[in-house]
Amino acid sequence: MTAHPQFGDAYEQLALTGAADEAGREILAHLAEGCAECRHQMAHARATVAALGLGAQPVAPGAEVATALRQRLRQESAAAERPLPSHRRRAPSQRTWGRHFALALAASVVLAVIAGGLWGRLRIEGRYFVRLRRARAAARQQAQRESARAARLRAALALLAAPGTRVVPAKLGPAAPRAQAFVNPRRGVVLLGEHIAALPAAKTYEMWLLPAKGSPRPAGLFRPAVNGAVVHLYQGALAGVNGIAVSIEPARGSAVPTGAIVMAIHFSPA
Amino acid sequence: MVGGIDGAGAAGLRREGCYPAVQMLLSLVLLMAAGAEPGEEERDLMRQIAAGSEEAFMALYRRHSPVVLGLLTRIVRDRAAAEDLLQEVFLTLWRRRALCDPAAGSVLPWLLVVARHRAFDRLRSAAHRHEKTAAGSEEFARMDPPDPAADFEPGIWQAFDLERAKAALAALTSQERQSLELAYFEGLTQAEVSARLGQPLGTVKTWMRNGLAKLRHSLAPTTP
């Protein structure tokens, strides 16, 4: 107490009106530093000022206040004794039910949005997989076509390089198209063409073997590449054949020539 | 209602100009009727409360709640809000019952300190509804010492004797009491009290200083 004689009645003034002056602020600073003397003096000052509270007219609280207070005491005691958080075991009030309903509604909306998103995603991915499957089938067919074409080219090259193969040019005039046949009596014939005209989708070129006696025999269908080039191979012995011809036929081909003959190459029989 | 006189009746007496003498007499009668006398009985209650007795706690509530509710009602001027605060104040005591010292004096001053603090907190939160009062309470909040509920300083208990407190209040002059009550119940600063009463600031400071000195000397612990 003697450590702060300069504060005088500042403790009571502080308890009454707050730190309105320098002394009050200094006391607060001492309290903040844990000054035991200021703490003791402040406690007495608060008790002194509290006497003014007796100047208010007492008001008897209603019985319902005591009932509510007793209920809150029991709630606090029960909560203190419960090992789990009270909300887990407490019977839900109407407000709690409302909160639960709101949470359930919000969860439902979220689930619906997620389900909708997943369904949309599945539809997108389903369409993607369909396209992917079709593309893979198309690629496989293309690969098969390319493989067959490569095989034909290898066979054509083999025929071109084979002993006994001779070249017979087509007589088509000085302008395009131009063509020549590589004839091997035992292995077949390769037709190489340039500037061959493109055909509508309903039409195709068909090569014929022209025997010395009898009707022309089908020797395969072909369509020129975009640059008008043609490499068409017929594999088989050419016994009795003395020439080839090319006609324009329906897309599926014909058993006998039905369309215009666009070229014919004659060579001596094997 | 206690002792056959309720708040409306007291308000009627105030309107008829009987304040402050009759009001003080009325307050003292109500205090006695409420059984607010400290002593061995309250110490026994505090011992039981410290041990966790709800019945003892409710007995203490019945003893002191009229005084505490009177204070709260006068500050917040709203009966329902005051009753809410009354529960909060007593719940604070219940939560800190383990810190109670049964050998100390009455718990009433601590209840009054906490109640006043909570009441001004409530006014601050409802400042838009009580502009004029809230202005003073904002000033109070800016300067208020730490929450008294945070500690159970024995001095609050030991320094208070109800009979001596009543006598100390009765010994104040009307100017001393009026200026102190404006600061206590409305949270006004000395300058605001001066403006309210239309008196020089120095005069008001003297009134308040003298009044506080009387209370301090009347309530000072007696040396055995």
HADDOCK unambig.tbl for C-alpha pairs under 7 A between the chains (distance, minus, plus):
assign (segid A and resid 12 and name CA) (segid B and resid 212 and name CA) 6.73 0.50 0.50
assign (segid A and resid 16 and name CA) (segid B and resid 183 and name CA) 6.51 0.50 0.50
assign (segid A and resid 16 and name CA) (segid B and resid 184 and name CA) 5.95 0.50 0.50
assign (segid A and resid 17 and name CA) (segid B and resid 140 and name CA) 6.48 0.50 0.50
assign (segid A and resid 17 and name CA) (segid B and resid 183 and name CA) 6.17 0.50 0.50
assign (segid A and resid 17 and name CA) (segid B and resid 187 and name CA) 6.45 0.50 0.50
assign (segid A and resid 17 and name CA) (segid B and resid 188 and name CA) 6.81 0.50 0.50
assign (segid A and resid 17 and name CA) (segid B and resid 189 and name CA) 5.66 0.50 0.50
assign (segid A and resid 18 and name CA) (segid B and resid 140 and name CA) 5.98 0.50 0.50
assign (segid A and resid 18 and name CA) (segid B and resid 143 and name CA) 4.59 0.50 0.50
assign (segid A and resid 18 and name CA) (segid B and resid 144 and name CA) 4.73 0.50 0.50
assign (segid A and resid 18 and name CA) (segid B and resid 145 and name CA) 6.56 0.50 0.50
assign (segid A and resid 19 and name CA) (segid B and resid 143 and name CA) 4.91 0.50 0.50
assign (segid A and resid 19 and name CA) (segid B and resid 144 and name CA) 6.78 0.50 0.50
assign (segid A and resid 20 and name CA) (segid B and resid 143 and name CA) 6.93 0.50 0.50
assign (segid A and resid 28 and name CA) (segid B and resid 145 and name CA) 6.70 0.50 0.50
assign (segid A and resid 40 and name CA) (segid B and resid 155 and name CA) 6.26 0.50 0.50
assign (segid A and resid 43 and name CA) (segid B and resid 153 and name CA) 6.03 0.50 0.50
assign (segid A and resid 43 and name CA) (segid B and resid 155 and name CA) 5.12 0.50 0.50
assign (segid A and resid 43 and name CA) (segid B and resid 156 and name CA) 4.99 0.50 0.50
assign (segid A and resid 44 and name CA) (segid B and resid 155 and name CA) 5.20 0.50 0.50
assign (segid A and resid 44 and name CA) (segid B and resid 156 and name CA) 5.49 0.50 0.50
assign (segid A and resid 44 and name CA) (segid B and resid 159 and name CA) 6.01 0.50 0.50
assign (segid A and resid 46 and name CA) (segid B and resid 113 and name CA) 6.78 0.50 0.50
assign (segid A and resid 46 and name CA) (segid B and resid 156 and name CA) 6.63 0.50 0.50
assign (segid A and resid 47 and name CA) (segid B and resid 109 and name CA) 5.50 0.50 0.50
assign (segid A and resid 47 and name CA) (segid B and resid 156 and name CA) 4.88 0.50 0.50
assign (segid A and resid 47 and name CA) (segid B and resid 159 and name CA) 6.30 0.50 0.50
assign (segid A and resid 47 and name CA) (segid B and resid 160 and name CA) 6.16 0.50 0.50
assign (segid A and resid 48 and name CA) (segid B and resid 215 and name CA) 6.10 0.50 0.50
assign (segid A and resid 48 and name CA) (segid B and resid 216 and name CA) 5.79 0.50 0.50
assign (segid A and resid 48 and name CA) (segid B and resid 219 and name CA) 6.55 0.50 0.50
assign (segid A and resid 50 and name CA) (segid B and resid 109 and name CA) 5.59 0.50 0.50
assign (segid A and resid 50 and name CA) (segid B and resid 112 and name CA) 5.89 0.50 0.50
assign (segid A and resid 50 and name CA) (segid B and resid 113 and name CA) 5.94 0.50 0.50
assign (segid A and resid 51 and name CA) (segid B and resid 165 and name CA) 5.68 0.50 0.50
assign (segid A and resid 52 and name CA) (segid B and resid 181 and name CA) 6.83 0.50 0.50
assign (segid A and resid 53 and name CA) (segid B and resid 71 and name CA) 5.85 0.50 0.50
assign (segid A and resid 53 and name CA) (segid B and resid 112 and name CA) 6.56 0.50 0.50
assign (segid A and resid 54 and name CA) (segid B and resid 67 and name CA) 6.81 0.50 0.50
assign (segid A and resid 55 and name CA) (segid B and resid 24 and name CA) 6.65 0.50 0.50
assign (segid A and resid 56 and name CA) (segid B and resid 70 and name CA) 5.52 0.50 0.50
assign (segid A and resid 56 and name CA) (segid B and resid 71 and name CA) 5.35 0.50 0.50
assign (segid A and resid 56 and name CA) (segid B and resid 74 and name CA) 6.60 0.50 0.50
assign (segid A and resid 57 and name CA) (segid B and resid 27 and name CA) 5.25 0.50 0.50
assign (segid A and resid 57 and name CA) (segid B and resid 70 and name CA) 5.29 0.50 0.50
assign (segid A and resid 58 and name CA) (segid B and resid 27 and name CA) 6.15 0.50 0.50
assign (segid A and resid 58 and name CA) (segid B and resid 30 and name CA) 6.45 0.50 0.50
assign (segid A and resid 58 and name CA) (segid B and resid 66 and name CA) 4.79 0.50 0.50
assign (segid A and resid 58 and name CA) (segid B and resid 67 and name CA) 4.48 0.50 0.50
assign (segid A and resid 58 and name CA) (segid B and resid 69 and name CA) 6.65 0.50 0.50
assign (segid A and resid 58 and name CA) (segid B and resid 70 and name CA) 4.22 0.50 0.50
assign (segid A and resid 59 and name CA) (segid B and resid 7 and name CA) 6.27 0.50 0.50
assign (segid A and resid 59 and name CA) (segid B and resid 66 and name CA) 4.63 0.50 0.50
assign (segid A and resid 59 and name CA) (segid B and resid 67 and name CA) 6.56 0.50 0.50
assign (segid A and resid 59 and name CA) (segid B and resid 69 and name CA) 5.64 0.50 0.50
assign (segid A and resid 59 and name CA) (segid B and resid 70 and name CA) 4.68 0.50 0.50
assign (segid A and resid 60 and name CA) (segid B and resid 1 and name CA) 5.21 0.50 0.50
assign (segid A and resid 60 and name CA) (segid B and resid 2 and name CA) 6.16 0.50 0.50
assign (segid A and resid 60 and name CA) (segid B and resid 66 and name CA) 4.50 0.50 0.50
assign (segid A and resid 61 and name CA) (segid B and resid 65 and name CA) 7.00 0.50 0.50
assign (segid A and resid 61 and name CA) (segid B and resid 66 and name CA) 6.41 0.50 0.50
assign (segid A and resid 61 and name CA) (segid B and resid 69 and name CA) 6.92 0.50 0.50
assign (segid A and resid 61 and name CA) (segid B and resid 83 and name CA) 6.98 0.50 0.50
assign (segid A and resid 65 and name CA) (segid B and resid 83 and name CA) 6.85 0.50 0.50
assign (segid A and resid 69 and name CA) (segid B and resid 87 and name CA) 5.88 0.50 0.50
